[in-house]
Amino acid sequence: METSTDTRLAELEVKLAFQDDLLDALNSTVARQQQQLDLLQQQLRLLYQQLRASQPDGSGGEAHSLRDDIPPHY
């Protein structure tokens, strides 16, 4: 009976070790993806600022809409 308990305990320890490794790997993945998201958000803000800066301010001409750039077959 003792061998069965020892075997089960060893199996649980192995499973726990694998779960710890998996948890560390997942944590690293989430942290890396968060960094990528932060970078993408920063790039999007910069692009938005560039778009706003390139648009006319409304004096002396019509405002340009992104819809004007859509080809007629859309």
Chimera marker file (.cmm) of the C-alpha trace (Angstrom):
<marker_set name="trace">
<marker id="1" x="0.000" y="0.000" z="0.000" r="1" g="1" b="0" radius="0.5"/>
<marker id="2" x="2.860" y="2.327" z="0.794" r="1" g="1" b="0" radius="0.5"/>
<marker id="3" x="4.272" y="1.905" z="-2.728" r="1" g="1" b="0" radius="0.5"/>
<marker id="4" x="0.994" y="3.026" z="-4.253" r="1" g="1" b="0" radius="0.5"/>
<marker id="5" x="0.948" y="6.159" z="-2.097" r="1" g="1" b="0" radius="0.5"/>
<marker id="6" x="4.588" y="6.919" z="-2.896" r="1" g="1" b="0" radius="0.5"/>
<marker id="7" x="3.908" y="6.468" z="-6.607" r="1" g="1" b="0" radius="0.5"/>
<marker id="8" x="0.878" y="8.735" z="-6.505" r="1" g="1" b="0" radius="0.5"/>
<marker id="9" x="2.821" y="11.360" z="-4.579" r="1" g="1" b="0" radius="0.5"/>
<marker id="10" x="5.677" y="11.222" z="-7.087" r="1" g="1" b="0" radius="0.5"/>
<marker id="11" x="3.208" y="11.588" z="-9.989" r="1" g="1" b="0" radius="0.5"/>
<marker id="12" x="1.617" y="14.604" z="-8.311" r="1" g="1" b="0" radius="0.5"/>
<marker id="13" x="5.028" y="16.186" z="-7.787" r="1" g="1" b="0" radius="0.5"/>
<marker id="14" x="5.883" y="15.681" z="-11.462" r="1" g="1" b="0" radius="0.5"/>
<marker id="15" x="2.556" y="17.180" z="-12.533" r="1" g="1" b="0" radius="0.5"/>
<marker id="16" x="3.118" y="20.154" z="-10.237" r="1" g="1" b="0" radius="0.5"/>
<marker id="17" x="6.583" y="20.732" z="-11.667" r="1" g="1" b="0" radius="0.5"/>
<marker id="18" x="5.205" y="20.687" z="-15.227" r="1" g="1" b="0" radius="0.5"/>
<marker id="19" x="2.400" y="23.045" z="-14.235" r="1" g="1" b="0" radius="0.5"/>
<marker id="20" x="4.908" y="25.451" z="-12.669" r="1" g="1" b="0" radius="0.5"/>
<marker id="21" x="6.949" y="25.449" z="-15.886" r="1" g="1" b="0" radius="0.5"/>
<marker id="22" x="3.829" y="25.992" z="-17.960" r="1" g="1" b="0" radius="0.5"/>
<marker id="23" x="2.698" y="28.831" z="-15.722" r="1" g="1" b="0" radius="0.5"/>
<marker id="24" x="6.095" y="30.526" z="-16.054" r="1" g="1" b="0" radius="0.5"/>
<marker id="25" x="5.986" y="30.147" z="-19.846" r="1" g="1" b="0" radius="0.5"/>
<marker id="26" x="2.459" y="31.562" z="-20.012" r="1" g="1" b="0" radius="0.5"/>
<marker id="27" x="3.430" y="34.458" z="-17.766" r="1" g="1" b="0" radius="0.5"/>
<marker id="28" x="6.367" y="35.288" z="-20.041" r="1" g="1" b="0" radius="0.5"/>
<marker id="29" x="4.106" y="35.132" z="-23.082" r="1" g="1" b="0" radius="0.5"/>
<marker id="30" x="1.544" y="37.454" z="-21.533" r="1" g="1" b="0" radius="0.5"/>
<marker id="31" x="4.246" y="39.921" z="-20.474" r="1" g="1" b="0" radius="0.5"/>
<marker id="32" x="5.746" y="39.920" z="-23.991" r="1" g="1" b="0" radius="0.5"/>
<marker id="33" x="2.322" y="40.420" z="-25.571" r="1" g="1" b="0" radius="0.5"/>
<marker id="34" x="1.615" y="43.325" z="-23.207" r="1" g="1" b="0" radius="0.5"/>
<marker id="35" x="4.860" y="44.972" z="-24.308" r="1" g="1" b="0" radius="0.5"/>
<marker id="36" x="3.834" y="44.483" z="-27.940" r="1" g="1" b="0" radius="0.5"/>
<marker id="37" x="0.404" y="45.964" z="-27.241" r="1" g="1" b="0" radius="0.5"/>
<marker id="38" x="1.951" y="48.971" z="-25.534" r="1" g="1" b="0" radius="0.5"/>
<marker id="39" x="4.243" y="49.537" z="-28.520" r="1" g="1" b="0" radius="0.5"/>
<marker id="40" x="1.370" y="49.190" z="-30.989" r="1" g="1" b="0" radius="0.5"/>
<marker id="41" x="-0.747" y="51.658" z="-29.011" r="1" g="1" b="0" radius="0.5"/>
<marker id="42" x="2.111" y="54.148" z="-29.007" r="1" g="1" b="0" radius="0.5"/>
<marker id="43" x="2.562" y="53.735" z="-32.762" r="1" g="1" b="0" radius="0.5"/>
<marker id="44" x="-1.175" y="54.164" z="-33.311" r="1" g="1" b="0" radius="0.5"/>
<marker id="45" x="-1.160" y="57.398" z="-31.281" r="1" g="1" b="0" radius="0.5"/>
<marker id="46" x="1.739" y="58.720" z="-33.353" r="1" g="1" b="0" radius="0.5"/>
<marker id="47" x="-0.015" y="57.821" z="-36.601" r="1" g="1" b="0" radius="0.5"/>
<marker id="48" x="-3.191" y="59.498" z="-35.396" r="1" g="1" b="0" radius="0.5"/>
<marker id="49" x="-1.247" y="62.649" z="-34.506" r="1" g="1" b="0" radius="0.5"/>
<marker id="50" x="0.413" y="62.638" z="-37.932" r="1" g="1" b="0" radius="0.5"/>
<marker id="51" x="-2.973" y="62.232" z="-39.606" r="1" g="1" b="0" radius="0.5"/>
<marker id="52" x="-4.451" y="65.099" z="-37.602" r="1" g="1" b="0" radius="0.5"/>
<marker id="53" x="-1.442" y="67.305" z="-38.373" r="1" g="1" b="0" radius="0.5"/>
<marker id="54" x="-1.677" y="66.625" z="-42.114" r="1" g="1" b="0" radius="0.5"/>
<marker id="55" x="-5.371" y="67.488" z="-42.338" r="1" g="1" b="0" radius="0.5"/>
<marker id="56" x="-6.456" y="71.019" z="-43.204" r="1" g="1" b="0" radius="0.5"/>
<marker id="57" x="-7.655" y="73.061" z="-40.243" r="1" g="1" b="0" radius="0.5"/>
<marker id="58" x="-10.919" y="73.968" z="-41.932" r="1" g="1" b="0" radius="0.5"/>
<marker id="59" x="-9.912" y="77.430" z="-43.132" r="1" g="1" b="0" radius="0.5"/>
<marker id="60" x="-10.029" y="77.937" z="-46.869" r="1" g="1" b="0" radius="0.5"/>
<marker id="61" x="-10.956" y="74.457" z="-47.981" r="1" g="1" b="0" radius="0.5"/>
<marker id="62" x="-13.125" y="71.435" z="-47.529" r="1" g="1" b="0" radius="0.5"/>
<marker id="63" x="-12.286" y="68.943" z="-44.850" r="1" g="1" b="0" radius="0.5"/>
<marker id="64" x="-10.938" y="65.709" z="-46.292" r="1" g="1" b="0" radius="0.5"/>
<marker id="65" x="-12.619" y="62.522" z="-45.133" r="1" g="1" b="0" radius="0.5"/>
<marker id="66" x="-11.084" y="59.067" z="-45.239" r="1" g="1" b="0" radius="0.5"/>
<marker id="67" x="-14.280" y="57.980" z="-46.995" r="1" g="1" b="0" radius="0.5"/>
<marker id="68" x="-13.201" y="60.132" z="-49.937" r="1" g="1" b="0" radius="0.5"/>
<marker id="69" x="-10.256" y="57.758" z="-50.429" r="1" g="1" b="0" radius="0.5"/>
<marker id="70" x="-12.456" y="54.679" z="-50.824" r="1" g="1" b="0" radius="0.5"/>
<marker id="71" x="-12.495" y="53.469" z="-54.423" r="1" g="1" b="0" radius="0.5"/>
<marker id="72" x="-15.891" y="53.771" z="-56.149" r="1" g="1" b="0" radius="0.5"/>
<marker id="73" x="-16.430" y="49.996" z="-56.342" r="1" g="1" b="0" radius="0.5"/>
<marker id="74" x="-16.858" y="49.813" z="-52.551" r="1" g="1" b="0" radius="0.5"/>
<link id1="1" id2="2" r="1" g="1" b="0" radius="0.2"/>
<link id1="2" id2="3" r="1" g="1" b="0" radius="0.2"/>
<link id1="3" id2="4" r="1" g="1" b="0" radius="0.2"/>
<link id1="4" id2="5" r="1" g="1" b="0" radius="0.2"/>
<link id1="5" id2="6" r="1" g="1" b="0" radius="0.2"/>
<link id1="6" id2="7" r="1" g="1" b="0" radius="0.2"/>
<link id1="7" id2="8" r="1" g="1" b="0" radius="0.2"/>
<link id1="8" id2="9" r="1" g="1" b="0" radius="0.2"/>
<link id1="9" id2="10" r="1" g="1" b="0" radius="0.2"/>
<link id1="10" id2="11" r="1" g="1" b="0" radius="0.2"/>
<link id1="11" id2="12" r="1" g="1" b="0" radius="0.2"/>
<link id1="12" id2="13" r="1" g="1" b="0" radius="0.2"/>
<link id1="13" id2="14" r="1" g="1" b="0" radius="0.2"/>
<link id1="14" id2="15" r="1" g="1" b="0" radius="0.2"/>
<link id1="15" id2="16" r="1" g="1" b="0" radius="0.2"/>
<link id1="16" id2="17" r="1" g="1" b="0" radius="0.2"/>
<link id1="17" id2="18" r="1" g="1" b="0" radius="0.2"/>
<link id1="18" id2="19" r="1" g="1" b="0" radius="0.2"/>
<link id1="19" id2="20" r="1" g="1" b="0" radius="0.2"/>
<link id1="20" id2="21" r="1" g="1" b="0" radius="0.2"/>
<link id1="21" id2="22" r="1" g="1" b="0" radius="0.2"/>
<link id1="22" id2="23" r="1" g="1" b="0" radius="0.2"/>
<link id1="23" id2="24" r="1" g="1" b="0" radius="0.2"/>
<link id1="24" id2="25" r="1" g="1" b="0" radius="0.2"/>
<link id1="25" id2="26" r="1" g="1" b="0" radius="0.2"/>
<link id1="26" id2="27" r="1" g="1" b="0" radius="0.2"/>
<link id1="27" id2="28" r="1" g="1" b="0" radius="0.2"/>
<link id1="28" id2="29" r="1" g="1" b="0" radius="0.2"/>
<link id1="29" id2="30" r="1" g="1" b="0" radius="0.2"/>
<link id1="30" id2="31" r="1" g="1" b="0" radius="0.2"/>
<link id1="31" id2="32" r="1" g="1" b="0" radius="0.2"/>
<link id1="32" id2="33" r="1" g="1" b="0" radius="0.2"/>
<link id1="33" id2="34" r="1" g="1" b="0" radius="0.2"/>
<link id1="34" id2="35" r="1" g="1" b="0" radius="0.2"/>
<link id1="35" id2="36" r="1" g="1" b="0" radius="0.2"/>
<link id1="36" id2="37" r="1" g="1" b="0" radius="0.2"/>
<link id1="37" id2="38" r="1" g="1" b="0" radius="0.2"/>
<link id1="38" id2="39" r="1" g="1" b="0" radius="0.2"/>
<link id1="39" id2="40" r="1" g="1" b="0" radius="0.2"/>
<link id1="40" id2="41" r="1" g="1" b="0" radius="0.2"/>
<link id1="41" id2="42" r="1" g="1" b="0" radius="0.2"/>
<link id1="42" id2="43" r="1" g="1" b="0" radius="0.2"/>
<link id1="43" id2="44" r="1" g="1" b="0" radius="0.2"/>
<link id1="44" id2="45" r="1" g="1" b="0" radius="0.2"/>
<link id1="45" id2="46" r="1" g="1" b="0" radius="0.2"/>
<link id1="46" id2="47" r="1" g="1" b="0" radius="0.2"/>
<link id1="47" id2="48" r="1" g="1" b="0" radius="0.2"/>
<link id1="48" id2="49" r="1" g="1" b="0" radius="0.2"/>
<link id1="49" id2="50" r="1" g="1" b="0" radius="0.2"/>
<link id1="50" id2="51" r="1" g="1" b="0" radius="0.2"/>
<link id1="51" id2="52" r="1" g="1" b="0" radius="0.2"/>
<link id1="52" id2="53" r="1" g="1" b="0" radius="0.2"/>
<link id1="53" id2="54" r="1" g="1" b="0" radius="0.2"/>
<link id1="54" id2="55" r="1" g="1" b="0" radius="0.2"/>
<link id1="55" id2="56" r="1" g="1" b="0" radius="0.2"/>
<link id1="56" id2="57" r="1" g="1" b="0" radius="0.2"/>
<link id1="57" id2="58" r="1" g="1" b="0" radius="0.2"/>
<link id1="58" id2="59" r="1" g="1" b="0" radius="0.2"/>
<link id1="59" id2="60" r="1" g="1" b="0" radius="0.2"/>
<link id1="60" id2="61" r="1" g="1" b="0" radius="0.2"/>
<link id1="61" id2="62" r="1" g="1" b="0" radius="0.2"/>
<link id1="62" id2="63" r="1" g="1" b="0" radius="0.2"/>
<link id1="63" id2="64" r="1" g="1" b="0" radius="0.2"/>
<link id1="64" id2="65" r="1" g="1" b="0" radius="0.2"/>
<link id1="65" id2="66" r="1" g="1" b="0" radius="0.2"/>
<link id1="66" id2="67" r="1" g="1" b="0" radius="0.2"/>
<link id1="67" id2="68" r="1" g="1" b="0" radius="0.2"/>
<link id1="68" id2="69" r="1" g="1" b="0" radius="0.2"/>
<link id1="69" id2="70" r="1" g="1" b="0" radius="0.2"/>
<link id1="70" id2="71" r="1" g="1" b="0" radius="0.2"/>
<link id1="71" id2="72" r="1" g="1" b="0" radius="0.2"/>
<link id1="72" id2="73" r="1" g="1" b="0" radius="0.2"/>
<link id1="73" id2="74" r="1" g="1" b="0" radius="0.2"/>
</marker_set>
